[in-house]
Amino acid sequence: MLTAENVYQTTCYQRQGNELVNAQSCTVTLEYEHPENGLDWEIMTLSGELYHYRNLGAGIELWSHLAQQWTPVNITDWFPEKDGILCWDNFCADWREIPLD
C-alpha cells in the first residue's frame, strides 16, 4: 500500500477560553493511509513542540511522549468566529490552506 505525505506551513495557537494566544509558525505533515495510524499528522511549532495525532476512524488521538501511548482528544472543533481555525483540545492550527480529504 502506498502512502501519501504532504507538508504545509501554517499558524498555530493555544486556546485559552474564548481567545487564541501564542500564535507561532508551524509545519503540518499529513500522511494519508498510514499503515498503522490511518490518517496521521504531526504539527511542529517554531518553538520545537511536536503534536502527533492520528484518526483510525473511532476518534482522534494524540501521542503522549511522556506516557508513551496514544490518548484520546476530548474536543475537536472549529474555533468560534475564526474562519478555518481547527482545534484539538487546547491546541489549534489555521487549516484554511490544508486539505481535509
C-alpha positions as CSV (number, residue, x, y, z in Angstrom):
1,M,0.0,0.0,0.0
2,L,1.3,3.4,-1.0
3,T,1.2,6.3,1.4
4,A,0.9,10.0,0.5
5,E,2.6,12.6,2.6
6,N,2.1,16.3,2.4
7,V,3.8,19.2,4.2
8,Y,2.2,22.6,4.9
9,Q,3.3,25.8,6.6
10,T,0.6,27.5,8.8
11,T,0.0,29.3,12.1
12,C,-0.7,27.5,15.4
13,Y,-2.2,28.8,18.6
14,Q,-3.1,27.8,22.1
15,R,-6.7,28.1,23.1
16,Q,-7.4,29.9,26.4
17,G,-11.1,30.2,26.9
18,N,-12.5,32.3,24.1
19,E,-9.1,33.5,22.9
20,L,-6.3,32.3,20.7
21,V,-2.9,33.1,22.2
22,N,0.7,32.4,21.5
23,A,0.5,32.5,17.7
24,Q,3.5,30.9,16.0
25,S,4.6,29.5,12.7
26,C,4.3,25.7,12.4
27,T,4.7,22.9,10.0
28,V,2.0,20.3,9.4
29,T,2.9,16.9,7.9
30,L,-0.1,14.8,6.8
31,E,0.1,11.2,5.9
32,Y,-3.0,9.6,4.4
33,E,-3.4,5.8,4.7
34,H,-0.6,5.4,7.2
35,P,-0.1,1.6,7.6
36,E,-0.6,1.8,11.4
37,N,-2.3,5.1,12.1
38,G,-4.9,5.6,9.3
39,L,-4.8,9.4,8.9
40,D,-1.7,10.6,10.7
41,W,-0.5,14.1,11.2
42,E,2.3,15.9,13.0
43,I,2.5,19.5,13.8
44,M,5.9,21.0,14.7
45,T,5.8,24.5,16.1
46,L,8.6,27.0,15.6
47,S,9.5,26.7,19.3
48,G,10.1,23.0,18.8
49,E,6.9,21.5,20.3
50,L,5.6,18.4,18.5
51,Y,2.0,17.4,18.4
52,H,1.4,13.9,16.8
53,Y,-2.2,13.0,16.0
54,R,-4.0,10.1,14.4
55,N,-7.5,9.1,13.4
56,L,-8.3,5.4,12.9
57,G,-12.0,6.2,12.4
58,A,-13.0,5.9,16.1
59,G,-11.9,9.4,17.2
60,I,-8.7,11.5,17.2
61,E,-5.8,10.6,19.4
62,L,-2.7,12.5,20.5
63,W,0.6,10.7,21.1
64,S,1.8,11.4,24.7
65,H,5.6,11.4,24.7
66,L,5.6,11.4,28.5
67,A,3.3,8.3,28.8
68,Q,4.5,6.7,25.5
69,Q,0.9,6.0,24.4
70,W,-2.0,7.3,22.4
71,T,-4.5,9.4,24.4
72,P,-8.0,10.4,23.2
73,V,-8.6,14.0,22.2
74,N,-11.7,15.2,24.1
75,I,-12.7,18.2,21.9
76,T,-12.2,18.6,18.2
77,D,-13.9,21.8,16.8
78,W,-13.6,24.9,14.7
79,F,-12.7,27.9,16.8
80,P,-15.8,30.2,17.0
81,E,-15.8,33.3,14.8
82,K,-12.3,32.5,13.4
83,D,-12.7,31.1,9.9
84,G,-10.6,27.9,9.3
85,I,-9.0,27.5,12.8
86,L,-9.3,23.9,13.8
87,C,-8.7,22.9,17.4
88,W,-7.9,19.7,19.3
89,D,-8.5,20.3,22.9
90,N,-6.4,23.5,23.6
91,F,-4.1,23.4,20.6
92,C,-5.3,25.0,17.3
93,A,-4.0,25.4,13.8
94,D,-5.1,27.5,10.8
95,W,-6.4,24.8,8.5
96,R,-7.6,27.1,5.6
97,E,-4.8,26.0,3.2
98,I,-4.6,22.4,4.4
99,P,-6.9,19.8,2.7
100,L,-9.2,17.8,4.9
101,D,-9.5,14.9,2.4
